[in-house]
Amino acid sequence: MAAPEAGPVIELDGPLAWREVGAIAEGAPLTLSEAAAERIAEARLRVESLVARRIRAYGVNTGVGALCDVIVDGPTQRELSRNIVMSHAVGVGVGLGDREVRAIMAAAINNFARGFSGVRLEVVAALVQLLNADSVPEVPSGGSVGYLTHMAHIALVLLGEGRARVRGRSCDGAAALEAAGLEPLCLEAKEGLSLVNGTPCATGLTALALLRAQRLLDWWDLIAAMSFESLRGQVAAFDAEALALRASPGLQCVGAALRHRLAGSAGLAAGAGRRTQDPLSLRAIAHVHGAARDVFDFAATVTDRECRAVTDNPLVTGSVAEPRALSEAHAVGAALASAADALAIALAQVAAMSERRIDRLVNPLVSGLPAFLAAPGGASSGFMIAQYTAVALVGENRRLAAPASLDGGVTSALQEDHLCHATPAALKLLAIIDNAESIAAIELLAAAQAYDLRPDALPRAPGTELGYAAIRARVPGYRDERPLGIDIAAARRLIATQSAPGLSPGPSSPS
């Protein structure tokens, strides 16, 4: 799926925020500030001092994992760094998309720029140059319990190995470096370990997921308002006084957005009071969407903390004269795993509610509209089977929403005996967003079709008219004259790449 156009250049000085990581993932160029370059260079001097003084440091002059007590002498430290990359590049399965790989690279650069990893400036600069030249390493999606494999495949390209996509065309690592104006690197002590270590995989992928989820939640407020209006809901459910009694920032945000979107609807005014209350898929939009926004804010806070953190092991601190290598567990992404799992569940719930509204739109027993939003006469199926698709995707989301953070496992001869699976949690969050965008696209198309088929043809609210105009500018009404899947794909591209039109004033989108 095409990404939005690249934004302005982002300068990495202090830690990046998740939004900046997401923007780089979607094509924004990156540059290092002088201060960041100085921090990277200073940390490298500390590593070189550790090596010269023969101070024991994990992965610098020792083996890794269960081999952490095996001393590696000076002449073989380069070999250790290269071998770590080679042996850790064991990913399997379909490749990650360019956005996902760029997100991981941005998070890794951000981690190195904190000045506690000790990789050389030329290594970090090469990663930046690959990003800016649109030379994106090819990275298999499977095989990670939290980190290591994805970054190893990225590091392969720095060595002139592996494969990459240069402006969308696949080539070997050496050609990708040449296209970016780079030479293959020879890794020095610690660099192999640092290139595969930490949480940049989970951090980058979660940042990208947040960016996509933000767009999706804003669109879903608009789409739900369109369905609500088409089904002639009772707008009193979003009364400000009533919603104020529920202490949820997300609920208040969505309630305000719905009131804004639905203001001035002649159809809702005409149907006011016809029912005591609506079914929950209409009446509880603010509650379910609002709950997802609250979880979104939690996940965004966790991801920003991770962007500010240093997640390499060991950390190199002290001074060049008195360097220290601190072995810790900062590469464990427990907080990220929990946040990604929580957001996955919240979005899956919003998607499930969306499918229920789709069903109401196509069901003539409750909609007051032609059956399945189809042309009359029985020869057309309309949106009958599109609702099946939504049901299938909701079911898949339910299976994907099982928490990855509880998977556990033991690796490296009992040395790595607790695993949080932060990267798998982020990957399945992205998979749920993939499905959710398609479900939202189906609801958007169905809500627009319902507008076209309303027998009363009363004027729409200005806030929902924007949604109708946006989809009709790309997709005409449906009469079974073309594959409906084409329309769904077009609607999904709109939702995935464009901001929802006419966002209401105030805090109507996730922070």
URHU-V15962 format. One record per pair of residues at least 24 apart in sequence whose C-alpha atoms are under 7 Angstrom apart, sorted by the first residue. I is the first residue (numbers start at 1). J is the second residue. Records with the same first field share a line. If there is no record, write none. Layout:
# URHU-V15962
I: J, J
This chain:
# URHU-V15962
1: 493
3: 497
4: 497
12: 36
15: 110, 307, 308
16: 110, 307
17: 304, 307
18: 207, 303, 304, 307
19: 207, 211
21: 103, 106, 107, 204, 207
22: 103, 207, 208, 211
24: 102, 103, 106
25: 99, 100, 102, 103, 208
26: 99
29: 132
30: 128, 132
31: 128
36: 113
37: 121
39: 113, 114, 115
40: 112, 113, 115, 118, 120, 121
41: 120, 121
43: 115, 116, 117, 118, 316
44: 118, 119, 120
45: 320
46: 316, 319, 320, 323
47: 118, 316
49: 320, 323
50: 323
57: 325
58: 314, 327
59: 190, 193
60: 189, 190
65: 412, 415
66: 412, 413, 415
77: 188, 189
78: 187, 188, 189
81: 187, 188, 189, 190, 191, 192, 193
82: 187, 192
84: 192, 193
85: 152, 155, 156, 192
88: 148, 149, 152
89: 149, 152, 153
90: 143, 149
91: 140, 141, 142, 143, 149, 150
92: 140, 141, 142, 143
93: 140, 141, 142
94: 140, 141
95: 138, 139, 140, 141
96: 139, 140, 141
98: 136
100: 205
101: 136
102: 131, 136
103: 204, 205, 208
104: 200, 201, 204, 205
106: 204
107: 200, 203, 204
108: 200
111: 310, 311
114: 310
116: 315, 316, 317
117: 194, 312, 315, 316
118: 316
119: 191
129: 180
130: 180
133: 180
134: 166, 167
135: 164, 165, 166, 167, 176, 180
136: 164, 165, 166
137: 163, 164, 165
138: 163, 164, 165
144: 423, 424
145: 419, 421, 423, 424
146: 420, 421, 422, 423, 424
147: 197, 198, 199, 201, 423
148: 196, 197
149: 196
150: 201
151: 195, 196
152: 195, 196
155: 195
158: 184, 185
159: 184, 185, 186
160: 184
194: 312
197: 312, 313, 331
198: 311, 312, 330, 331
199: 311, 331, 333
201: 423
202: 422, 423, 426
203: 303, 306
205: 426
206: 340, 426
207: 303
209: 429, 430
210: 300
212: 496
213: 433
214: 510
215: 496, 499, 500
216: 437, 495
218: 500, 509
219: 495, 500
220: 440
221: 254, 258
222: 261, 464, 467
223: 443, 444
225: 258, 261, 262, 464
226: 447, 464
227: 357, 447
228: 282
229: 267, 268
230: 447, 450, 451
231: 367
232: 267, 268, 271
233: 268, 278, 282
234: 272, 273, 277, 278
237: 283
249: 294
250: 290, 291, 293, 294
251: 286, 287, 290, 291
253: 290, 507, 508
254: 286, 289, 290, 508
255: 286
257: 504, 508
260: 463, 504
261: 461, 463, 464
262: 461, 463, 464
263: 461
264: 461, 462
265: 459, 460, 461
266: 458, 459, 460
267: 458, 459, 460
281: 353, 356, 357
288: 350
289: 350
292: 346, 347
293: 510
295: 342, 343, 346
296: 343, 510
297: 510, 511
299: 339, 340, 343
302: 335, 336, 339
303: 336
332: 420
333: 420, 422
334: 420, 422
336: 422
337: 405, 420, 421, 422, 425
338: 405
340: 425, 426, 429
341: 401, 403, 404, 425
344: 401, 429, 432
345: 401
348: 397, 398, 432
351: 394, 436, 439
352: 394
354: 440, 443
355: 390, 391, 439
358: 387, 443, 446
359: 387
361: 446
369: 453, 454
373: 449, 450
374: 479
375: 479
380: 480
382: 479, 480
386: 442
390: 439
393: 435
397: 432
400: 428, 432
437: 492, 495, 496
438: 488, 492
441: 488, 491, 492
442: 488
449: 477
463: 502
466: 501, 502
467: 501
